[in-house]
Amino acid sequence: MEKKLIYMDNAATTPVKPAVLKAMLPYFTEKFGNPSSIYSISSENKKAITNAREVIAKTLNTAPENIYFTAGGSESDNWALKATADAYESKGKHIITTGIEHHAILHTCEYLEKRGFEVTYLNVDENGMVKMEELRAAIRPDTILISVMFANNEIGTIQPIAEIGKLAHEHGILFHTDAVQAYTQIPIDVEEMNIDMLSASGHKINGPKGIGFLYIRKGVKIRSFVHGGAQERHRRAGTENVPGIVGLAKAAELAVANMKERTGAERKVRDHLISRIENEIPYVKLNGDRTKRLPNNINFSFHFIEGESLLILLDGKGICASSGSACTSGSLDPSHVLLAIGLPHEIAHGSLRLTISDETTMEEADFVVDSLKEIVEHLRGMSPLYEDFIKKEA
Ligand SMILES: *Cc1c(COP(=O)(O)O)cnc(C)c1O
């Protein structure tokens, strides 16, 4: 029997939806013109970009001119931080973020520290939640920016973004959020939530790779990120990735249109997976907040297990999962997020992230739990630590 692939790594990347690909295709071939030229095939491209900007702006309740296309989430994060640091340096050199951000934020902060900026990395509680009192206490007269991710890519915890935005604005501080995981999974209103800058990425929402956007509120002084032509209101030069932009907007449009049903379906399968794993596999711990959690995220630590072995054996059954974030696997250090929520190294090492989609069926979920039960039992059977533990328990 041919093995069916069960893809539960949607936080790492997602497949392009057929309707998205269909919308993109003409822009590779017959509609190939440079949007900056004046003949008619080019004006069609220009129109496609204008339309895409409008579609995306609507999903955030903002104006089209506040949407800037980039090459993805990492670039948007880099831009938001580096360009604000440059533009507001004279006001202050203090930035507040969290210890559980994506490396696109954390490594950019490290770079800024080398340039003389001071960065406060907020702690999170055992569920991965930012503590508002700690944030309030971290604010200083020279704080120019607060950057807190909307939802975490490893453990799925959703932060109190509206509260953080309100606090930032009460203090006249800019607020950026990395919404790469949250965008189209959670309703976002940049006005209501006081968000000044927001990063998103195409390939996390069933759009293409290498395209994303940064929303920048009107009035925010932000420097050009790429110097050259006049594209993106002179702020990000380079001939536009027209097929990518069209695909990103199509993906966003489709995902926002069915957000309620789609995330409702995901939640059902998520909760089924969580409850079966908790009830049927001993010595496990759910990581992340139980309720303030992305609809598609499941993250567990399995005591006495190595996450890597788990992944390899799951792969053998056609199941794609992750033991942390794709960027950190390959290194032996456990994920910074799992350490930040207080897991000891050995428990963090035995963690598994399953990120589903609305196409994940209950049958697939059951197959994954059944496989997990078998694999965990097998691996524990070979673990001297587990053997010692069971002897002590007896
Ligand atoms: C994937 C991801 C990014 C990076 O986005 P790319 O488009 O792959 O550069 C940034 N932040 C978070 C939270 C992510 O999940």
The ligand as an ORCA input file, in Angstrom:
! r2SCAN-3c Opt
* xyz 0 1
  C       8.229     31.781      9.587
  C       8.306     32.912     10.543
  C       9.071     34.044     10.250
  C       9.914     34.150      8.996
  O       9.141     34.278      7.851
  P       9.826     33.966      6.411
  O       8.794     34.399      5.434
  O      10.097     32.511      6.372
  O      11.056     34.791      6.348
  C       9.094     35.081     11.154
  N       8.381     35.015     12.297
  C       7.618     33.957     12.613
  C       6.841     33.953     13.865
  C       7.564     32.857     11.757
  O       6.824     31.801     12.074
*
